[in-house]
Amino acid sequence: MVPVTLTVVHADQGEFSWSITVGADQPRDSSTAGQIRAILGQAEIGQSVQLWIERASAVDDAFALGLGFAPYRDLWRMQLRLPADRSSIATRAFVPGTDEQDFLRVNNRAFHWHPEQGGLTGGDLADRMAEDWFDAEGFRLYEQHGQLAGFCWTKVHSGETPSAGEIYAIAVDPEFHGQGLGKPMTLAGLDYLADQGLTVGFLYVESDNDPAVATYRSLGFDHHSTNRAYRLVVE
């Protein structure tokens, strides 16, 4: 699901049969509410529908409640100025046609709990690699003794002002936990983004993932905005 103005996905995402995203620039008004109600009218009784509202506020909570949705998940955007401290580890670029299976193994071990990033297939990865934003050089891999220990996948958002770089996905294989790799892996991604001339770096993190939030704060990230997810079961 791509977070743009009123994006609708009619495909299973875990418990959800439909997912709707209200972009940050989409008015929270009767017209938007009418579009959402029209989508709900297409859902079957008993189906669960997810509503994401970007840069949510208390006003948005009232808007969603008026449509019958209840909040259940906050995704924080955390942001910092670039350049940051340089990483202490050496990484290399992802090699298409070579690294897919190792990446999928580490990703799915690390994100087995995650509703979007977990359970990726080769087809899912191929779809993402076919996107215009994909850059193998910005997909940084860290190895120990010839084994993939972690990755930091970055994404450049040239449409933002100023252009910003995202830590799109980052993980350490559970086999390598306890080595303090989270910080240097994040910094490796930020190094790449800064080297492209970007001055803003950001990432998204679950608001209740206290260890990750603490790690990112220690690197200089601050809370910037919240994307909030709501859910409804059609009756």
Backbone torsions as a table, in degrees:
resi	resn	phi	psi	omega
1	MET	NA	124.5	-179.7
2	VAL	-96.0	124.8	-175.3
3	PRO	-76.6	85.7	173.7
4	VAL	-126.1	178.1	-175.0
5	THR	-57.6	121.7	177.6
6	LEU	40.9	65.0	174.6
7	THR	-87.2	135.8	179.7
8	VAL	-122.6	128.1	177.9
9	VAL	-120.9	120.5	176.0
10	HIS	-104.6	76.2	179.7
11	ALA	-156.1	143.7	-176.5
12	ASP	-62.0	129.3	171.8
13	GLN	-126.8	84.4	-175.3
14	GLY	67.5	-120.5	-177.6
15	GLU	-78.1	-10.0	-170.8
16	PHE	-98.5	134.4	175.5
17	SER	-91.0	-27.0	177.7
18	TRP	-133.1	146.2	174.3
19	SER	-136.7	130.6	-177.2
20	ILE	-121.2	134.4	175.5
21	THR	-118.5	126.5	173.7
22	VAL	-99.4	112.9	-177.5
23	GLY	-66.4	162.1	-177.7
24	ALA	-59.2	-28.9	-177.3
25	ASP	-95.6	0.9	-178.9
26	GLN	-80.1	125.4	179.1
27	PRO	-60.2	138.2	174.6
28	ARG	-91.2	73.9	-173.5
29	ASP	-130.8	-173.9	-175.9
30	SER	-65.3	-31.1	178.7
31	SER	-65.4	-46.5	177.9
32	THR	-64.3	-42.7	178.4
33	ALA	-60.0	-38.6	179.2
34	GLY	-64.9	-39.4	177.4
35	GLN	-63.5	-40.4	-179.7
36	ILE	-67.2	-41.9	178.4
37	ARG	-62.5	-35.8	178.6
38	ALA	-63.9	-38.6	177.7
39	ILE	-67.2	-42.4	178.7
40	LEU	-61.0	-32.0	179.1
41	GLY	-67.0	-18.3	178.0
42	GLN	-89.5	-14.6	-178.9
43	ALA	-79.7	153.3	-179.8
44	GLU	-89.8	154.5	178.5
45	ILE	-58.6	132.7	-179.6
46	GLY	93.6	-14.0	178.1
47	GLN	-75.6	145.5	176.8
48	SER	-95.9	137.2	179.7
49	VAL	-122.0	135.2	178.5
50	GLN	-106.2	138.0	175.8
51	LEU	-123.4	119.5	173.5
52	TRP	-100.7	133.5	172.8
53	ILE	-120.8	119.4	-178.3
54	GLU	-79.0	142.0	-178.9
55	ARG	51.3	56.4	-174.0
56	ALA	-74.6	152.4	177.8
57	SER	-138.9	-178.3	177.7
58	ALA	-61.5	-32.2	177.2
59	VAL	-62.7	-39.6	179.2
60	ASP	-68.1	-34.6	176.5
61	ASP	-59.0	-43.9	179.0
62	ALA	-65.5	-39.4	178.6
63	PHE	-60.8	-47.7	-179.1
64	ALA	-66.8	-41.3	179.1
65	LEU	-60.3	-38.1	179.0
66	GLY	-63.9	-21.2	177.4
67	LEU	-95.5	-1.0	177.8
68	GLY	96.3	6.1	-178.4
69	PHE	-91.4	148.3	175.7
70	ALA	-118.9	138.0	-179.7
71	PRO	-69.9	146.3	177.3
72	TYR	-144.2	-10.4	-174.0
73	ARG	-155.2	132.9	175.0
74	ASP	-115.7	130.5	175.8
75	LEU	-114.7	114.8	-178.0
76	TRP	-85.5	138.5	164.0
77	ARG	-94.3	120.4	176.1
78	MET	-111.3	143.2	-167.6
79	GLN	-140.9	153.5	175.0
80	LEU	-151.5	164.8	176.0
81	ARG	-85.3	142.8	175.6
82	LEU	-106.0	149.2	5.0
83	PRO	-80.1	155.2	173.1
84	ALA	-101.5	-170.6	174.3
85	ASP	-61.9	149.1	178.3
86	ARG	-77.6	148.2	179.6
87	SER	-71.2	152.5	178.9
88	SER	-95.3	0.5	-178.5
89	ILE	-119.6	155.6	178.1
90	ALA	-98.0	129.8	178.2
91	THR	-120.0	168.2	175.7
92	ARG	-131.6	165.7	179.7
93	ALA	-75.3	149.5	172.0
94	PHE	-63.6	138.8	179.2
95	VAL	-111.7	105.3	178.3
96	PRO	-58.1	138.8	-178.2
97	GLY	89.2	-8.6	-178.6
98	THR	-124.2	-42.6	-167.9
99	ASP	-99.1	0.1	-174.0
100	GLU	-58.2	-49.7	-174.1
101	GLN	-67.4	-39.5	177.5
102	ASP	-64.3	-41.4	178.0
103	PHE	-62.1	-47.8	-178.0
104	LEU	-60.8	-39.1	178.8
105	ARG	-61.4	-48.8	-178.8
106	VAL	-68.3	-44.8	-179.2
107	ASN	-57.4	-47.5	-174.6
108	ASN	-76.2	-23.0	171.1
109	ARG	-72.7	-42.6	-175.9
110	ALA	-75.6	-32.3	-174.2
111	PHE	-113.2	30.8	-178.4
112	HIS	-58.5	-23.0	-176.3
113	TRP	-94.2	-9.7	-166.9
114	HIS	-88.8	131.6	-175.3
115	PRO	-69.7	-24.6	179.6
116	GLU	-107.3	-44.5	-173.6
117	GLN	-85.3	-20.5	-178.6
118	GLY	-77.5	155.2	174.8
119	GLY	68.0	26.5	179.5
120	LEU	-63.9	143.1	175.7
121	THR	-108.0	171.1	175.6
122	GLY	-60.5	-36.0	177.4
123	GLY	-65.6	-41.0	177.5
124	ASP	-60.0	-45.4	-179.4
125	LEU	-64.6	-42.4	178.9
126	ALA	-60.5	-39.3	178.6
127	ASP	-62.3	-42.4	-179.1
128	ARG	-69.6	-37.1	179.0
129	MET	-68.9	-20.7	178.9
130	ALA	-83.5	-9.2	179.4
131	GLU	-68.3	150.8	-178.6
132	ASP	-59.9	-29.6	-175.1
133	TRP	-80.0	-13.7	-174.4
134	PHE	-62.7	133.3	179.6
135	ASP	-140.4	109.7	-177.4
136	ALA	-60.3	-31.8	179.1
137	GLU	-66.0	-30.8	179.4
138	GLY	-86.4	4.2	178.4
139	PHE	-104.7	91.4	-169.7
140	ARG	-91.8	131.6	-179.8
141	LEU	-114.8	141.3	176.8
142	TYR	-120.0	127.6	-177.7
143	GLU	-119.7	149.4	170.9
144	GLN	-128.5	123.0	177.9
145	HIS	53.5	40.7	176.3
146	GLY	79.3	5.5	-179.1
147	GLN	-114.5	136.0	178.6
148	LEU	-68.0	118.1	-178.9
149	ALA	-99.2	-26.0	-178.8
150	GLY	-174.9	171.3	179.8
151	PHE	-148.1	156.9	173.0
152	CYS	-137.2	108.2	-175.0
153	TRP	-99.6	121.2	-177.2
154	THR	-108.3	163.1	-178.4
155	LYS	-147.2	129.4	179.8
156	VAL	-95.3	130.6	178.5
157	HIS	-107.0	88.1	-177.0
158	SER	-73.3	-16.1	-179.5
159	GLY	-79.4	-11.6	177.8
160	GLU	-83.1	158.2	177.7
161	THR	-122.5	113.6	-7.3
162	PRO	-71.7	165.8	176.7
163	SER	-54.2	140.5	-175.7
164	ALA	-128.8	155.7	177.7
165	GLY	-115.0	135.8	-177.0
166	GLU	-109.0	137.4	163.3
167	ILE	-79.5	94.5	-170.0
168	TYR	-71.3	-43.3	176.9
169	ALA	-154.2	135.7	179.5
170	ILE	-142.7	137.6	-179.4
171	ALA	-158.9	153.5	171.8
172	VAL	-118.7	133.4	177.5
173	ASP	-57.2	132.7	179.8
174	PRO	-51.8	-27.7	178.5
175	GLU	-62.9	-22.6	-176.8
176	PHE	-108.9	12.2	176.4
177	HIS	-64.0	154.4	178.2
178	GLY	89.6	1.7	179.7
179	GLN	-101.3	2.3	179.8
180	GLY	69.4	36.1	-176.1
181	LEU	-85.9	-15.0	-175.9
182	GLY	-58.0	-47.8	-178.5
183	LYS	-65.1	-53.5	-178.7
184	PRO	-64.5	-29.4	175.7
185	MET	-66.0	-43.3	177.1
186	THR	-61.7	-44.9	-179.4
187	LEU	-64.1	-32.2	177.8
188	ALA	-62.4	-40.8	176.1
189	GLY	-66.6	-41.3	179.3
190	LEU	-66.3	-35.5	175.5
191	ASP	-56.7	-48.1	-178.1
192	TYR	-61.3	-45.1	-178.7
193	LEU	-63.6	-43.3	178.6
194	ALA	-63.3	-37.1	-179.8
195	ASP	-68.0	-16.0	174.7
196	GLN	-88.0	2.9	178.4
197	GLY	89.9	7.0	-179.9
198	LEU	-78.0	146.6	-178.7
199	THR	-113.5	-3.5	179.0
200	VAL	-128.7	129.5	174.5
201	GLY	-121.5	144.8	178.5
202	PHE	-150.5	169.2	176.4
203	LEU	-156.0	166.3	175.6
204	TYR	-113.6	139.1	-178.7
205	VAL	-145.9	145.1	175.9
206	GLU	-60.8	132.6	-175.0
207	SER	-63.1	-26.5	-177.6
208	ASP	-96.7	8.9	176.3
209	ASN	-87.7	77.6	-171.8
210	ASP	-58.0	-43.1	179.4
211	PRO	-61.3	-42.2	-179.3
212	ALA	-67.4	-43.3	179.5
213	VAL	-60.0	-42.4	179.5
214	ALA	-63.8	-40.7	178.2
215	THR	-61.8	-45.8	-177.6
216	TYR	-68.0	-37.2	176.6
217	ARG	-62.7	-37.7	-178.7
218	SER	-66.7	-20.2	178.5
219	LEU	-91.0	-6.0	178.2
220	GLY	109.8	1.4	177.4
221	PHE	-74.5	143.1	172.6
222	ASP	-125.5	155.0	176.8
223	HIS	-65.0	128.1	-177.9
224	HIS	-107.7	-48.2	-178.8
225	SER	-161.7	171.4	-177.0
226	THR	-127.4	128.3	166.4
227	ASN	-97.2	125.0	-173.7
228	ARG	-114.4	136.5	178.1
229	ALA	-105.4	138.8	178.9
230	TYR	-126.1	157.4	177.6
231	ARG	-137.5	158.5	-178.1
232	LEU	-150.5	139.1	172.7
233	VAL	-104.8	122.4	-175.8
234	VAL	-68.6	131.7	-179.0
235	GLU	-113.5	NA	NA
